[in-house]
Amino acid sequence: MSTLTDVTKQALALPVEDRVALAQRVLDSVEHFASPEIEKAWMDEADRRWREIEEGKVQCLPADEVMKQARERLRR
């Protein structure tokens, strides 16, 4: 029987397209673990954040800028 380490090594050796497909299948297989209340809370939060963006209440930043700022903060 394969260990988690073995399976992980095999998965990471796959081409990126296959890894993405595998990740989606694994995620789909555990969806039932999220309670409906938690799922609703996440969707409500996502909707709230989207409204803030649409209404101009928050400013979006490019991902590379966010990563740059995060790295700078971690160095402090």
PDB file of N, CA, C and O in Angstrom:
ATOM      1  N   MET A   1       0.834  -1.183   0.000  1.00  0.00           N
ATOM      2  CA  MET A   1       0.000   0.000   0.000  1.00  0.00           C
ATOM      3  C   MET A   1       0.879   1.247   0.000  1.00  0.00           C
ATOM      4  O   MET A   1       1.888   1.301   0.703  1.00  0.00           O
ATOM      5  N   SER A   2       0.502   2.226  -0.773  1.00  0.00           N
ATOM      6  CA  SER A   2       1.262   3.473  -0.877  1.00  0.00           C
ATOM      7  C   SER A   2       1.028   4.353   0.343  1.00  0.00           C
ATOM      8  O   SER A   2      -0.074   4.410   0.888  1.00  0.00           O
ATOM      9  N   THR A   3       2.080   5.031   0.753  1.00  0.00           N
ATOM     10  CA  THR A   3       1.943   5.997   1.838  1.00  0.00           C
ATOM     11  C   THR A   3       1.589   7.353   1.252  1.00  0.00           C
ATOM     12  O   THR A   3       1.677   7.564   0.043  1.00  0.00           O
ATOM     13  N   LEU A   4       1.195   8.254   2.112  1.00  0.00           N
ATOM     14  CA  LEU A   4       0.894   9.606   1.652  1.00  0.00           C
ATOM     15  C   LEU A   4       2.110  10.229   0.987  1.00  0.00           C
ATOM     16  O   LEU A   4       1.980  10.935  -0.013  1.00  0.00           O
ATOM     17  N   THR A   5       3.278   9.973   1.531  1.00  0.00           N
ATOM     18  CA  THR A   5       4.509  10.506   0.940  1.00  0.00           C
ATOM     19  C   THR A   5       4.713   9.973  -0.469  1.00  0.00           C
ATOM     20  O   THR A   5       5.066  10.727  -1.376  1.00  0.00           O
ATOM     21  N   ASP A   6       4.493   8.670  -0.660  1.00  0.00           N
ATOM     22  CA  ASP A   6       4.635   8.071  -1.995  1.00  0.00           C
ATOM     23  C   ASP A   6       3.648   8.675  -2.982  1.00  0.00           C
ATOM     24  O   ASP A   6       4.017   9.033  -4.101  1.00  0.00           O
ATOM     25  N   VAL A   7       2.403   8.787  -2.565  1.00  0.00           N
ATOM     26  CA  VAL A   7       1.368   9.327  -3.445  1.00  0.00           C
ATOM     27  C   VAL A   7       1.673  10.777  -3.779  1.00  0.00           C
ATOM     28  O   VAL A   7       1.497  11.205  -4.920  1.00  0.00           O
ATOM     29  N   THR A   8       2.131  11.537  -2.787  1.00  0.00           N
ATOM     30  CA  THR A   8       2.479  12.938  -3.017  1.00  0.00           C
ATOM     31  C   THR A   8       3.598  13.057  -4.035  1.00  0.00           C
ATOM     32  O   THR A   8       3.517  13.877  -4.949  1.00  0.00           O
ATOM     33  N   LYS A   9       4.637  12.256  -3.890  1.00  0.00           N
ATOM     34  CA  LYS A   9       5.745  12.282  -4.854  1.00  0.00           C
ATOM     35  C   LYS A   9       5.259  11.960  -6.258  1.00  0.00           C
ATOM     36  O   LYS A   9       5.653  12.612  -7.225  1.00  0.00           O
ATOM     37  N   GLN A  10       4.398  10.950  -6.366  1.00  0.00           N
ATOM     38  CA  GLN A  10       3.860  10.576  -7.676  1.00  0.00           C
ATOM     39  C   GLN A  10       3.016  11.708  -8.255  1.00  0.00           C
ATOM     40  O   GLN A  10       3.111  12.016  -9.443  1.00  0.00           O
ATOM     41  N   ALA A  11       2.190  12.326  -7.411  1.00  0.00           N
ATOM     42  CA  ALA A  11       1.327  13.406  -7.884  1.00  0.00           C
ATOM     43  C   ALA A  11       2.152  14.591  -8.360  1.00  0.00           C
ATOM     44  O   ALA A  11       1.855  15.179  -9.400  1.00  0.00           O
ATOM     45  N   LEU A  12       3.183  14.944  -7.608  1.00  0.00           N
ATOM     46  CA  LEU A  12       4.003  16.092  -7.982  1.00  0.00           C
ATOM     47  C   LEU A  12       4.848  15.844  -9.223  1.00  0.00           C
ATOM     48  O   LEU A  12       5.345  16.790  -9.834  1.00  0.00           O
ATOM     49  N   ALA A  13       5.014  14.587  -9.598  1.00  0.00           N
ATOM     50  CA  ALA A  13       5.759  14.248 -10.812  1.00  0.00           C
ATOM     51  C   ALA A  13       4.888  14.345 -12.065  1.00  0.00           C
ATOM     52  O   ALA A  13       5.404  14.293 -13.182  1.00  0.00           O
ATOM     53  N   LEU A  14       3.591  14.484 -11.890  1.00  0.00           N
ATOM     54  CA  LEU A  14       2.676  14.582 -13.032  1.00  0.00           C
ATOM     55  C   LEU A  14       2.820  15.924 -13.734  1.00  0.00           C
ATOM     56  O   LEU A  14       3.267  16.900 -13.131  1.00  0.00           O
ATOM     57  N   PRO A  15       2.440  15.974 -15.014  1.00  0.00           N
ATOM     58  CA  PRO A  15       2.397  17.265 -15.711  1.00  0.00           C
ATOM     59  C   PRO A  15       1.393  18.187 -15.007  1.00  0.00           C
ATOM     60  O   PRO A  15       0.452  17.711 -14.371  1.00  0.00           O
ATOM     61  N   VAL A  16       1.591  19.480 -15.119  1.00  0.00           N
ATOM     62  CA  VAL A  16       0.769  20.443 -14.394  1.00  0.00           C
ATOM     63  C   VAL A  16      -0.730  20.271 -14.671  1.00  0.00           C
ATOM     64  O   VAL A  16      -1.543  20.405 -13.757  1.00  0.00           O
ATOM     65  N   GLU A  17      -1.098  19.980 -15.905  1.00  0.00           N
ATOM     66  CA  GLU A  17      -2.516  19.809 -16.228  1.00  0.00           C
ATOM     67  C   GLU A  17      -3.116  18.638 -15.454  1.00  0.00           C
ATOM     68  O   GLU A  17      -4.249  18.713 -14.977  1.00  0.00           O
ATOM     69  N   ASP A  18      -2.347  17.558 -15.333  1.00  0.00           N
ATOM     70  CA  ASP A  18      -2.822  16.393 -14.590  1.00  0.00           C
ATOM     71  C   ASP A  18      -2.885  16.681 -13.094  1.00  0.00           C
ATOM     72  O   ASP A  18      -3.783  16.196 -12.407  1.00  0.00           O
ATOM     73  N   ARG A  19      -1.936  17.468 -12.585  1.00  0.00           N
ATOM     74  CA  ARG A  19      -1.969  17.830 -11.163  1.00  0.00           C
ATOM     75  C   ARG A  19      -3.201  18.661 -10.844  1.00  0.00           C
ATOM     76  O   ARG A  19      -3.835  18.475  -9.805  1.00  0.00           O
ATOM     77  N   VAL A  20      -3.535  19.579 -11.746  1.00  0.00           N
ATOM     78  CA  VAL A  20      -4.729  20.402 -11.551  1.00  0.00           C
ATOM     79  C   VAL A  20      -5.970  19.521 -11.548  1.00  0.00           C
ATOM     80  O   VAL A  20      -6.838  19.676 -10.689  1.00  0.00           O
ATOM     81  N   ALA A  21      -6.062  18.608 -12.491  1.00  0.00           N
ATOM     82  CA  ALA A  21      -7.214  17.705 -12.554  1.00  0.00           C
ATOM     83  C   ALA A  21      -7.294  16.837 -11.302  1.00  0.00           C
ATOM     84  O   ALA A  21      -8.377  16.628 -10.756  1.00  0.00           O
ATOM     85  N   LEU A  22      -6.155  16.336 -10.850  1.00  0.00           N
ATOM     86  CA  LEU A  22      -6.120  15.528  -9.637  1.00  0.00           C
ATOM     87  C   LEU A  22      -6.553  16.344  -8.425  1.00  0.00           C
ATOM     88  O   LEU A  22      -7.338  15.876  -7.601  1.00  0.00           O
ATOM     89  N   ALA A  23      -6.041  17.556  -8.321  1.00  0.00           N
ATOM     90  CA  ALA A  23      -6.409  18.418  -7.188  1.00  0.00           C
ATOM     91  C   ALA A  23      -7.912  18.666  -7.171  1.00  0.00           C
ATOM     92  O   ALA A  23      -8.530  18.652  -6.107  1.00  0.00           O
ATOM     93  N   GLN A  24      -8.497  18.889  -8.327  1.00  0.00           N
ATOM     94  CA  GLN A  24      -9.939  19.117  -8.397  1.00  0.00           C
ATOM     95  C   GLN A  24     -10.710  17.875  -7.963  1.00  0.00           C
ATOM     96  O   GLN A  24     -11.702  17.977  -7.242  1.00  0.00           O
ATOM     97  N   ARG A  25     -10.260  16.716  -8.398  1.00  0.00           N
ATOM     98  CA  ARG A  25     -10.943  15.474  -8.006  1.00  0.00           C
ATOM     99  C   ARG A  25     -10.844  15.232  -6.506  1.00  0.00           C
ATOM    100  O   ARG A  25     -11.811  14.797  -5.880  1.00  0.00           O
ATOM    101  N   VAL A  26      -9.679  15.511  -5.930  1.00  0.00           N
ATOM    102  CA  VAL A  26      -9.515  15.342  -4.485  1.00  0.00           C
ATOM    103  C   VAL A  26     -10.412  16.326  -3.753  1.00  0.00           C
ATOM    104  O   VAL A  26     -11.093  15.955  -2.797  1.00  0.00           O
ATOM    105  N   LEU A  27     -10.417  17.582  -4.195  1.00  0.00           N
ATOM    106  CA  LEU A  27     -11.274  18.583  -3.573  1.00  0.00           C
ATOM    107  C   LEU A  27     -12.747  18.190  -3.668  1.00  0.00           C
ATOM    108  O   LEU A  27     -13.490  18.308  -2.694  1.00  0.00           O
ATOM    109  N   ASP A  28     -13.161  17.726  -4.837  1.00  0.00           N
ATOM    110  CA  ASP A  28     -14.549  17.282  -5.012  1.00  0.00           C
ATOM    111  C   ASP A  28     -14.900  16.147  -4.053  1.00  0.00           C
ATOM    112  O   ASP A  28     -16.036  16.042  -3.590  1.00  0.00           O
ATOM    113  N   SER A  29     -13.918  15.301  -3.762  1.00  0.00           N
ATOM    114  CA  SER A  29     -14.190  14.136  -2.916  1.00  0.00           C
ATOM    115  C   SER A  29     -14.378  14.496  -1.446  1.00  0.00           C
ATOM    116  O   SER A  29     -14.897  13.687  -0.678  1.00  0.00           O
ATOM    117  N   VAL A  30     -13.965  15.691  -1.044  1.00  0.00           N
ATOM    118  CA  VAL A  30     -14.100  16.091   0.360  1.00  0.00           C
ATOM    119  C   VAL A  30     -15.089  17.233   0.558  1.00  0.00           C
ATOM    120  O   VAL A  30     -15.208  17.764   1.662  1.00  0.00           O
ATOM    121  N   GLU A  31     -15.786  17.607  -0.481  1.00  0.00           N
ATOM    122  CA  GLU A  31     -16.738  18.710  -0.375  1.00  0.00           C
ATOM    123  C   GLU A  31     -17.789  18.475   0.694  1.00  0.00           C
ATOM    124  O   GLU A  31     -18.251  19.424   1.326  1.00  0.00           O
ATOM    125  N   HIS A  32     -18.168  17.236   0.901  1.00  0.00           N
ATOM    126  CA  HIS A  32     -19.224  16.949   1.867  1.00  0.00           C
ATOM    127  C   HIS A  32     -18.818  17.250   3.305  1.00  0.00           C
ATOM    128  O   HIS A  32     -19.667  17.244   4.196  1.00  0.00           O
ATOM    129  N   PHE A  33     -17.535  17.514   3.546  1.00  0.00           N
ATOM    130  CA  PHE A  33     -17.080  17.825   4.899  1.00  0.00           C
ATOM    131  C   PHE A  33     -17.419  19.257   5.298  1.00  0.00           C
ATOM    132  O   PHE A  33     -17.458  19.576   6.486  1.00  0.00           O
ATOM    133  N   ALA A  34     -17.660  20.106   4.332  1.00  0.00           N
ATOM    134  CA  ALA A  34     -18.017  21.493   4.646  1.00  0.00           C
ATOM    135  C   ALA A  34     -19.503  21.551   4.978  1.00  0.00           C
ATOM    136  O   ALA A  34     -20.344  21.129   4.185  1.00  0.00           O
ATOM    137  N   SER A  35     -19.813  22.071   6.141  1.00  0.00           N
ATOM    138  CA  SER A  35     -21.215  22.172   6.532  1.00  0.00           C
ATOM    139  C   SER A  35     -21.892  23.252   5.697  1.00  0.00           C
ATOM    140  O   SER A  35     -21.232  24.192   5.255  1.00  0.00           O
ATOM    141  N   PRO A  36     -23.173  23.132   5.480  1.00  0.00           N
ATOM    142  CA  PRO A  36     -23.900  24.151   4.715  1.00  0.00           C
ATOM    143  C   PRO A  36     -23.773  25.545   5.353  1.00  0.00           C
ATOM    144  O   PRO A  36     -23.725  26.551   4.644  1.00  0.00           O
ATOM    145  N   GLU A  37     -23.720  25.601   6.677  1.00  0.00           N
ATOM    146  CA  GLU A  37     -23.604  26.895   7.352  1.00  0.00           C
ATOM    147  C   GLU A  37     -22.257  27.554   7.047  1.00  0.00           C
ATOM    148  O   GLU A  37     -22.183  28.757   6.799  1.00  0.00           O
ATOM    149  N   ILE A  38     -21.195  26.745   7.071  1.00  0.00           N
ATOM    150  CA  ILE A  38     -19.870  27.283   6.770  1.00  0.00           C
ATOM    151  C   ILE A  38     -19.789  27.704   5.313  1.00  0.00           C
ATOM    152  O   ILE A  38     -19.249  28.766   5.004  1.00  0.00           O
ATOM    153  N   GLU A  39     -20.312  26.893   4.428  1.00  0.00           N
ATOM    154  CA  GLU A  39     -20.309  27.228   3.000  1.00  0.00           C
ATOM    155  C   GLU A  39     -21.055  28.538   2.760  1.00  0.00           C
ATOM    156  O   GLU A  39     -20.595  29.389   1.999  1.00  0.00           O
ATOM    157  N   LYS A  40     -22.207  28.697   3.408  1.00  0.00           N
ATOM    158  CA  LYS A  40     -22.993  29.926   3.260  1.00  0.00           C
ATOM    159  C   LYS A  40     -22.214  31.121   3.805  1.00  0.00           C
ATOM    160  O   LYS A  40     -22.225  32.192   3.198  1.00  0.00           O
ATOM    161  N   ALA A  41     -21.542  30.951   4.932  1.00  0.00           N
ATOM    162  CA  ALA A  41     -20.758  32.046   5.513  1.00  0.00           C
ATOM    163  C   ALA A  41     -19.660  32.487   4.553  1.00  0.00           C
ATOM    164  O   ALA A  41     -19.426  33.684   4.387  1.00  0.00           O
ATOM    165  N   TRP A  42     -18.979  31.522   3.916  1.00  0.00           N
ATOM    166  CA  TRP A  42     -17.934  31.862   2.947  1.00  0.00           C
ATOM    167  C   TRP A  42     -18.515  32.598   1.742  1.00  0.00           C
ATOM    168  O   TRP A  42     -17.935  33.574   1.265  1.00  0.00           O
ATOM    169  N   MET A  43     -19.651  32.132   1.257  1.00  0.00           N
ATOM    170  CA  MET A  43     -20.278  32.788   0.103  1.00  0.00           C
ATOM    171  C   MET A  43     -20.736  34.195   0.469  1.00  0.00           C
ATOM    172  O   MET A  43     -20.583  35.121  -0.328  1.00  0.00           O
ATOM    173  N   ASP A  44     -21.299  34.367   1.670  1.00  0.00           N
ATOM    174  CA  ASP A  44     -21.715  35.701   2.118  1.00  0.00           C
ATOM    175  C   ASP A  44     -20.512  36.642   2.194  1.00  0.00           C
ATOM    176  O   ASP A  44     -20.591  37.799   1.781  1.00  0.00           O
ATOM    177  N   GLU A  45     -19.398  36.133   2.726  1.00  0.00           N
ATOM    178  CA  GLU A  45     -18.184  36.940   2.827  1.00  0.00           C
ATOM    179  C   GLU A  45     -17.658  37.316   1.442  1.00  0.00           C
ATOM    180  O   GLU A  45     -17.269  38.461   1.213  1.00  0.00           O
ATOM    181  N   ALA A  46     -17.647  36.355   0.526  1.00  0.00           N
ATOM    182  CA  ALA A  46     -17.191  36.635  -0.842  1.00  0.00           C
ATOM    183  C   ALA A  46     -18.083  37.685  -1.493  1.00  0.00           C
ATOM    184  O   ALA A  46     -17.589  38.596  -2.157  1.00  0.00           O
ATOM    185  N   ASP A  47     -19.397  37.563  -1.304  1.00  0.00           N
ATOM    186  CA  ASP A  47     -20.331  38.553  -1.861  1.00  0.00           C
ATOM    187  C   ASP A  47     -20.091  39.935  -1.261  1.00  0.00           C
ATOM    188  O   ASP A  47     -20.103  40.936  -1.977  1.00  0.00           O
ATOM    189  N   ARG A  48     -19.871  39.990   0.059  1.00  0.00           N
ATOM    190  CA  ARG A  48     -19.623  41.264   0.729  1.00  0.00           C
ATOM    191  C   ARG A  48     -18.361  41.931   0.166  1.00  0.00           C
ATOM    192  O   ARG A  48     -18.345  43.129  -0.116  1.00  0.00           O
ATOM    193  N   ARG A  49     -17.315  41.128   0.014  1.00  0.00           N
ATOM    194  CA  ARG A  49     -16.058  41.682  -0.503  1.00  0.00           C
ATOM    195  C   ARG A  49     -16.205  42.149  -1.942  1.00  0.00           C
ATOM    196  O   ARG A  49     -15.656  43.183  -2.323  1.00  0.00           O
ATOM    197  N   TRP A  50     -16.947  41.390  -2.743  1.00  0.00           N
ATOM    198  CA  TRP A  50     -17.164  41.790  -4.142  1.00  0.00           C
ATOM    199  C   TRP A  50     -17.925  43.113  -4.203  1.00  0.00           C
ATOM    200  O   TRP A  50     -17.597  43.985  -5.008  1.00  0.00           O
ATOM    201  N   ARG A  51     -18.945  43.261  -3.348  1.00  0.00           N
ATOM    202  CA  ARG A  51     -19.701  44.524  -3.316  1.00  0.00           C
ATOM    203  C   ARG A  51     -18.788  45.695  -2.947  1.00  0.00           C
ATOM    204  O   ARG A  51     -18.889  46.774  -3.532  1.00  0.00           O
ATOM    205  N   GLU A  52     -17.902  45.482  -1.982  1.00  0.00           N
ATOM    206  CA  GLU A  52     -16.969  46.540  -1.593  1.00  0.00           C
ATOM    207  C   GLU A  52     -16.080  46.956  -2.765  1.00  0.00           C
ATOM    208  O   GLU A  52     -15.788  48.139  -2.938  1.00  0.00           O
ATOM    209  N   ILE A  53     -15.658  45.996  -3.554  1.00  0.00           N
ATOM    210  CA  ILE A  53     -14.847  46.303  -4.741  1.00  0.00           C
ATOM    211  C   ILE A  53     -15.683  47.076  -5.748  1.00  0.00           C
ATOM    212  O   ILE A  53     -15.253  48.112  -6.254  1.00  0.00           O
ATOM    213  N   GLU A  54     -16.867  46.576  -6.034  1.00  0.00           N
ATOM    214  CA  GLU A  54     -17.736  47.217  -7.027  1.00  0.00           C
ATOM    215  C   GLU A  54     -18.123  48.632  -6.615  1.00  0.00           C
ATOM    216  O   GLU A  54     -18.246  49.509  -7.469  1.00  0.00           O
ATOM    217  N   GLU A  55     -18.317  48.867  -5.323  1.00  0.00           N
ATOM    218  CA  GLU A  55     -18.718  50.180  -4.819  1.00  0.00           C
ATOM    219  C   GLU A  55     -17.525  51.121  -4.628  1.00  0.00           C
ATOM    220  O   GLU A  55     -17.703  52.281  -4.258  1.00  0.00           O
ATOM    221  N   GLY A  56     -16.314  50.624  -4.879  1.00  0.00           N
ATOM    222  CA  GLY A  56     -15.126  51.450  -4.749  1.00  0.00           C
ATOM    223  C   GLY A  56     -14.702  51.688  -3.306  1.00  0.00           C
ATOM    224  O   GLY A  56     -13.932  52.608  -3.034  1.00  0.00           O
ATOM    225  N   LYS A  57     -15.195  50.872  -2.381  1.00  0.00           N
ATOM    226  CA  LYS A  57     -14.847  51.036  -0.964  1.00  0.00           C
ATOM    227  C   LYS A  57     -13.455  50.502  -0.646  1.00  0.00           C
ATOM    228  O   LYS A  57     -12.842  50.898   0.346  1.00  0.00           O
ATOM    229  N   VAL A  58     -12.965  49.612  -1.480  1.00  0.00           N
ATOM    230  CA  VAL A  58     -11.622  49.066  -1.289  1.00  0.00           C
ATOM    231  C   VAL A  58     -10.863  49.172  -2.598  1.00  0.00           C
ATOM    232  O   VAL A  58     -11.447  49.194  -3.681  1.00  0.00           O
ATOM    233  N   GLN A  59      -9.555  49.235  -2.470  1.00  0.00           N
ATOM    234  CA  GLN A  59      -8.709  49.328  -3.651  1.00  0.00           C
ATOM    235  C   GLN A  59      -8.022  47.985  -3.871  1.00  0.00           C
ATOM    236  O   GLN A  59      -7.389  47.447  -2.963  1.00  0.00           O
ATOM    237  N   CYS A  60      -8.148  47.455  -5.062  1.00  0.00           N
ATOM    238  CA  CYS A  60      -7.492  46.194  -5.401  1.00  0.00           C
ATOM    239  C   CYS A  60      -6.042  46.481  -5.809  1.00  0.00           C
ATOM    240  O   CYS A  60      -5.729  47.529  -6.375  1.00  0.00           O
ATOM    241  N   LEU A  61      -5.191  45.536  -5.508  1.00  0.00           N
ATOM    242  CA  LEU A  61      -3.781  45.633  -5.882  1.00  0.00           C
ATOM    243  C   LEU A  61      -3.412  44.432  -6.740  1.00  0.00           C
ATOM    244  O   LEU A  61      -3.972  43.350  -6.562  1.00  0.00           O
ATOM    245  N   PRO A  62      -2.473  44.608  -7.671  1.00  0.00           N
ATOM    246  CA  PRO A  62      -1.995  43.466  -8.447  1.00  0.00           C
ATOM    247  C   PRO A  62      -1.326  42.446  -7.519  1.00  0.00           C
ATOM    248  O   PRO A  62      -0.730  42.816  -6.507  1.00  0.00           O
ATOM    249  N   ALA A  63      -1.427  41.194  -7.861  1.00  0.00           N
ATOM    250  CA  ALA A  63      -0.877  40.124  -7.027  1.00  0.00           C
ATOM    251  C   ALA A  63       0.613  40.310  -6.772  1.00  0.00           C
ATOM    252  O   ALA A  63       1.085  40.051  -5.665  1.00  0.00           O
ATOM    253  N   ASP A  64       1.363  40.756  -7.784  1.00  0.00           N
ATOM    254  CA  ASP A  64       2.806  40.918  -7.572  1.00  0.00           C
ATOM    255  C   ASP A  64       3.099  41.998  -6.532  1.00  0.00           C
ATOM    256  O   ASP A  64       4.077  41.890  -5.793  1.00  0.00           O
ATOM    257  N   GLU A  65       2.275  43.027  -6.466  1.00  0.00           N
ATOM    258  CA  GLU A  65       2.451  44.064  -5.451  1.00  0.00           C
ATOM    259  C   GLU A  65       2.113  43.528  -4.060  1.00  0.00           C
ATOM    260  O   GLU A  65       2.809  43.827  -3.090  1.00  0.00           O
ATOM    261  N   VAL A  66       1.056  42.747  -3.968  1.00  0.00           N
ATOM    262  CA  VAL A  66       0.676  42.144  -2.687  1.00  0.00           C
ATOM    263  C   VAL A  66       1.801  41.242  -2.180  1.00  0.00           C
ATOM    264  O   VAL A  66       2.151  41.290  -1.000  1.00  0.00           O
ATOM    265  N   MET A  67       2.359  40.432  -3.055  1.00  0.00           N
ATOM    266  CA  MET A  67       3.446  39.534  -2.654  1.00  0.00           C
ATOM    267  C   MET A  67       4.676  40.334  -2.232  1.00  0.00           C
ATOM    268  O   MET A  67       5.346  39.970  -1.266  1.00  0.00           O
ATOM    269  N   LYS A  68       4.977  41.415  -2.943  1.00  0.00           N
ATOM    270  CA  LYS A  68       6.109  42.262  -2.591  1.00  0.00           C
ATOM    271  C   LYS A  68       5.919  42.833  -1.187  1.00  0.00           C
ATOM    272  O   LYS A  68       6.839  42.796  -0.371  1.00  0.00           O
ATOM    273  N   GLN A  69       4.730  43.360  -0.906  1.00  0.00           N
ATOM    274  CA  GLN A  69       4.452  43.919   0.411  1.00  0.00           C
ATOM    275  C   GLN A  69       4.523  42.854   1.499  1.00  0.00           C
ATOM    276  O   GLN A  69       5.039  43.113   2.587  1.00  0.00           O
ATOM    277  N   ALA A  70       4.009  41.662   1.214  1.00  0.00           N
ATOM    278  CA  ALA A  70       4.047  40.589   2.200  1.00  0.00           C
ATOM    279  C   ALA A  70       5.488  40.197   2.522  1.00  0.00           C
ATOM    280  O   ALA A  70       5.840  40.002   3.686  1.00  0.00           O
ATOM    281  N   ARG A  71       6.311  40.083   1.492  1.00  0.00           N
ATOM    282  CA  ARG A  71       7.723  39.731   1.720  1.00  0.00           C
ATOM    283  C   ARG A  71       8.430  40.798   2.552  1.00  0.00           C
ATOM    284  O   ARG A  71       9.223  40.482   3.440  1.00  0.00           O
ATOM    285  N   GLU A  72       8.135  42.068   2.254  1.00  0.00           N
ATOM    286  CA  GLU A  72       8.742  43.166   3.017  1.00  0.00           C
ATOM    287  C   GLU A  72       8.334  43.091   4.491  1.00  0.00           C
ATOM    288  O   GLU A  72       9.163  43.293   5.378  1.00  0.00           O
ATOM    289  N   ARG A  73       7.082  42.808   4.742  1.00  0.00           N
ATOM    290  CA  ARG A  73       6.600  42.729   6.130  1.00  0.00           C
ATOM    291  C   ARG A  73       7.206  41.535   6.859  1.00  0.00           C
ATOM    292  O   ARG A  73       7.476  41.615   8.057  1.00  0.00           O
ATOM    293  N   LEU A  74       7.419  40.445   6.160  1.00  0.00           N
ATOM    294  CA  LEU A  74       8.001  39.268   6.790  1.00  0.00           C
ATOM    295  C   LEU A  74       9.474  39.482   7.151  1.00  0.00           C
ATOM    296  O   LEU A  74       9.981  38.842   8.072  1.00  0.00           O
ATOM    297  N   ARG A  75      10.152  40.361   6.447  1.00  0.00           N
ATOM    298  CA  ARG A  75      11.567  40.627   6.719  1.00  0.00           C
ATOM    299  C   ARG A  75      11.771  41.472   7.968  1.00  0.00           C
ATOM    300  O   ARG A  75      12.869  41.507   8.523  1.00  0.00           O
ATOM    301  N   ARG A  76      10.726  42.150   8.412  1.00  0.00           N
ATOM    302  CA  ARG A  76      10.843  43.045   9.586  1.00  0.00           C
ATOM    303  C   ARG A  76      11.024  42.271  10.857  1.00  0.00           C
ATOM    304  O   ARG A  76      11.138  42.865  11.930  1.00  0.00           O
TER     305      ARG A  76
END
